[in-house]
Amino acid sequence: MTKKIDVSVCVAIYNSDPLQLFMTLASIIRQKQVSFEVIVADDGSVSDMSEQIRAFFKAEGFEDYKILRSEKNNGTVINYLRAAVSSSGKYIKCISAGDLFYSETSLSELMRYMERNSLDACFTDAVYYNSRGLPEVSVDPQIVWVHRKRYLYLQKLCYLIVCDRACGAAWLVRREEFLRYMRLFVNKVRFCEDSIYCLMIMDEKRVGYFPKASIYYHYGDGISTAKNAVWIKKLREDDNAFNMIQLKMCEGRSFFEKRFKFFLKYFNANKKLMMFVFPEVLPLWILQKTRRRKNVKSASFAFLEECRSTAEKFML
């Protein structure tokens, strides 16, 4: 009899730091009260770490995993899509090397919240930390009550216009929805896989917010936070490609869509000009800029340190 899998945890790696990778894997295999599989998707790294990954899982007594390796680098979108296609879980959890679950029950709590509320996708708080293990920035997004209450129009304003968004590692999404939206990105968007949640909100899918930290997000070295000139250019290209996808999907059926289509077409989603088209976002924009929901210095790093210890012992 085939084992039922609740969540497929897809771990994207590309020339990843071994310590960060094994910390991430340690946090995953410690998850309790939920059935899951781990799919490690290597997007053409110079060094093949497959044997080390197998050895780590064997040492930890974990068997429900797959390792996928590409011969060339295709980008984050293709890498995650390849992992999701080979998955068998009801939900997809995307995570990168260096990002960890916040506790051993983070995944089960988030999944049960989605089940209770019949959600298609849901994000949580994320505690940002740098390579030294210290918090650097406050959690995002700032305006979360619109997502918890599921005020559809305000969700669109906050996420699409104000760009008050959650990091990709903070999301859990139904597999069929993930596959549907990710396939729209193939040969168009290469790296910004978490932009699919903008499309889901635009389509009024059941997107919610779980008011609890579930992720340690490694900040400062990744694609979106390294502030590297080359990556800034690549991400700008992704943004332009994504705007074209939104423009094509935006049929102008509602007053919001008519204005959003105009916004994308003539202003190229320029945030500085958003209030000319959407003046009602002014109070939301002010709230985003002035409010900080939580001081991350109060966050616990106990589980992260436990996973770091496991990774370091394995690498000795």
C-alpha positions in Angstrom: 0.0 0.0 0.0 1.3 3.4 -1.0 2.2 5.7 1.9 0.0 8.8 2.1 2.2 12.0 1.9 0.8 15.2 3.3 3.6 17.5 2.2 6.4 17.3 -0.4 9.2 19.5 0.9 11.2 20.6 -2.2 14.7 21.8 -1.3 16.4 23.8 -4.1 20.2 23.8 -4.2 22.8 25.3 -6.5 26.4 25.4 -5.4 25.0 25.5 -1.9 27.1 25.7 1.3 27.2 22.2 2.7 26.7 23.4 6.3 23.6 25.4 5.3 22.2 22.5 3.3 22.6 20.0 6.1 21.1 22.5 8.6 18.1 22.8 6.4 17.7 19.0 6.0 18.1 18.5 9.7 15.2 20.9 10.4 13.0 19.1 7.8 13.5 15.5 9.0 12.7 16.6 12.6 9.2 17.6 11.7 6.5 15.8 13.7 2.8 15.0 13.4 2.8 15.2 9.6 3.7 12.8 6.8 6.2 14.2 4.3 8.8 13.5 1.7 11.9 15.5 0.9 12.9 16.2 -2.7 16.3 17.7 -3.1 16.6 19.4 -6.5 20.1 20.3 -7.6 20.1 22.8 -10.4 23.4 21.9 -12.0 25.9 22.6 -9.2 29.6 22.3 -10.0 30.0 19.6 -7.3 27.6 16.8 -7.0 26.6 16.4 -3.4 24.2 13.5 -3.9 26.3 10.9 -2.1 26.8 13.2 0.9 23.0 13.9 1.0 22.3 10.2 0.9 24.8 9.6 3.7 23.2 12.3 5.8 19.7 10.8 5.5 21.1 7.3 6.2 22.9 8.6 9.3 19.6 10.2 10.5 17.5 7.1 9.6 15.4 9.0 7.1 14.2 7.2 3.9 11.4 9.2 2.3 13.5 11.3 0.0 14.4 11.8 -3.7 17.5 13.5 -5.2 17.1 15.1 -8.6 20.1 16.5 -10.4 20.2 18.6 -13.6 23.3 18.7 -15.8 22.9 22.4 -16.4 21.6 25.4 -14.5 18.0 26.2 -15.5 16.9 28.6 -12.8 14.8 28.4 -9.7 11.5 28.1 -11.5 12.4 25.0 -13.5 14.2 23.5 -10.6 11.2 23.7 -8.3 8.8 22.7 -11.0 10.8 19.6 -11.7 10.7 18.7 -8.0 7.0 19.3 -7.8 6.2 17.2 -10.8 8.0 14.3 -9.1 6.2 14.9 -5.8 3.3 13.0 -4.4 2.2 15.2 -1.5 -1.1 17.1 -1.2 0.9 20.3 -0.5 4.2 21.7 -1.7 6.7 23.4 0.6 9.6 25.2 -1.2 12.7 25.9 0.7 16.3 26.6 -0.1 19.6 25.7 1.6 20.1 27.9 4.6 16.4 28.2 5.4 15.0 26.1 8.3 11.8 25.3 9.9 11.3 27.3 13.1 10.3 24.3 15.3 9.7 20.6 15.0 5.9 21.2 14.7 6.0 24.2 12.2 5.0 22.1 9.2 2.2 20.2 10.9 0.7 23.4 12.4 0.7 25.2 9.1 -0.8 22.3 7.2 -3.6 21.9 9.8 -4.4 25.6 9.6 -4.7 25.3 5.9 -6.9 22.2 6.2 -9.2 23.9 8.8 -9.6 27.0 6.5 -9.7 25.2 3.2 -6.9 27.4 1.8 -5.1 27.0 -1.5 -2.0 28.8 -0.2 -0.9 30.2 3.1 2.1 32.2 4.4 3.5 32.6 7.9 6.0 34.9 9.7 9.6 34.3 8.9 12.5 35.1 11.3 15.3 36.6 9.1 18.9 35.8 10.2 22.4 36.4 8.6 25.4 34.1 8.3 26.4 34.8 11.9 23.0 33.7 13.1 21.8 37.1 14.1 18.5 38.8 13.1 18.8 41.5 10.5 15.4 42.8 9.5 11.8 42.7 10.7 9.4 40.1 9.4 7.4 40.8 6.2 4.8 41.6 5.2 3.6 44.3 7.6 -0.1 44.3 6.7 -1.3 40.8 7.5 -4.8 41.2 8.8 -6.2 41.6 5.3 -4.9 38.1 4.5 -6.0 36.5 7.8 -9.6 37.9 7.3 -9.3 37.2 3.5 -10.6 40.6 2.4 -10.1 40.0 -1.3 -9.9 43.5 -2.5 -7.5 44.6 0.2 -5.4 41.5 -0.4 -4.9 42.7 -4.0 -4.1 46.2 -3.0 -1.5 45.1 -0.4 0.2 42.3 -2.4 -0.1 43.5 -5.9 0.1 47.3 -5.7 1.8 48.2 -2.4 4.1 45.0 -2.8 3.8 44.2 0.9 4.8 40.6 0.3 6.0 37.5 2.2 9.2 35.6 1.4 8.9 32.5 -0.7 10.1 30.2 2.1 7.2 31.2 4.3 4.6 29.7 2.0 2.7 26.4 1.8 0.6 25.7 -1.3 -1.6 23.0 -2.7 0.2 20.9 -5.2 -2.2 21.3 -8.1 -2.3 25.1 -7.8 1.5 25.2 -7.5 1.9 23.2 -10.7 -0.7 25.2 -12.6 0.8 28.6 -11.9 4.5 27.6 -12.1 3.9 26.2 -15.6 2.9 29.7 -16.7 6.5 30.8 -15.9 8.3 28.3 -18.0 10.7 30.0 -20.5 9.6 33.4 -19.2 10.5 33.8 -15.5 13.6 32.1 -14.3 14.2 32.9 -10.6 11.2 34.6 -9.0 9.1 31.5 -8.3 7.3 33.1 -5.4 5.6 35.5 -7.8 3.0 32.8 -8.4 1.3 34.0 -5.2 0.7 37.3 -6.8 -1.2 35.5 -9.5 -3.2 33.5 -7.0 -4.2 36.6 -5.2 -5.2 38.3 -8.5 -7.3 35.2 -9.3 -8.9 35.4 -5.8 -7.7 32.0 -4.8 -8.1 31.1 -1.1 -4.9 32.7 0.2 -4.4 33.1 3.9 -2.0 34.0 6.7 -1.0 31.8 9.7 -0.1 34.2 12.6 3.0 32.3 13.8 6.7 32.1 12.8 7.4 28.9 10.9 10.7 29.6 9.1 14.2 30.9 9.7 15.0 32.7 6.5 18.7 33.1 5.6 19.2 36.7 4.6 22.1 38.4 2.7 23.5 35.6 0.5 20.6 34.5 -1.7 19.3 35.6 -5.0 16.9 38.2 -3.7 18.9 39.6 -0.8 22.5 39.5 -1.9 22.2 43.0 -3.6 24.6 41.8 -6.3 24.5 44.0 -9.5 24.3 40.9 -11.8 21.4 39.5 -9.9 19.6 42.8 -9.7 19.7 42.9 -13.5 18.4 39.3 -13.7 15.6 39.9 -11.2 14.6 43.1 -13.1 14.3 40.9 -16.3 12.2 38.5 -14.3 10.0 41.4 -13.1 9.4 42.6 -16.6 8.5 39.0 -17.8 6.2 38.6 -14.9 4.5 41.9 -15.6 3.8 40.6 -19.1 2.2 37.4 -17.7 0.0 39.5 -15.4 -1.0 41.8 -18.2 -2.0 38.8 -20.3 -4.0 37.3 -17.4 -5.7 40.5 -16.5 -8.9 40.5 -18.6 -10.4 43.7 -17.2 -13.5 42.0 -15.9 -13.7 44.3 -12.8 -12.9 47.9 -12.0 -9.7 46.7 -10.2 -8.6 44.7 -13.2 -9.2 47.5 -15.6 -7.0 49.8 -13.5 -4.4 47.2 -12.8 -4.1 46.5 -16.5 -3.6 50.2 -17.2 -1.0 50.3 -14.3 1.0 47.4 -15.8 0.7 48.6 -19.4 1.6 52.2 -19.1 3.5 52.5 -15.8 5.3 49.0 -15.9 4.2 48.5 -12.2 6.2 51.5 -11.1 5.5 51.8 -7.3 6.2 55.6 -7.4 3.2 56.1 -9.7 0.8 53.6 -8.1 -1.2 56.3 -6.3 -2.1 58.0 -9.6 -4.0 54.8 -10.5 -4.9 53.5 -7.0 -5.3 56.5 -4.7 -7.0 54.3 -2.1 -3.7 52.6 -1.3 -2.3 55.7 0.4 -3.3 54.6 4.0 -2.0 51.1 3.3 1.2 52.4 1.9 1.7 54.6 5.0 0.9 51.7 7.3 3.5 49.5 5.5 6.2 52.2 5.7 5.6 53.1 9.4 4.6 49.9 11.1 6.9 47.1 12.3 4.9 44.2 13.6 7.5 42.3 15.6 11.0 42.8 17.0 12.9 39.7 15.7 15.5 40.1 18.5 12.9 38.4 20.7 12.8 35.3 18.5 14.2 32.0 19.7 17.1 30.5 17.8 17.2 27.2 19.8 15.9 25.0 17.0 18.3 26.6 14.5 21.2 25.9 16.8 20.1 22.3 17.4 20.0 21.8 13.6 23.4 23.5 13.2 24.9 21.1 15.8 23.5 18.1 13.9 25.0 19.4 10.6 28.4 20.1 12.1 28.6 16.7 13.7 27.8 15.0 10.4 30.5 17.0 8.6 33.3 16.1 11.1 
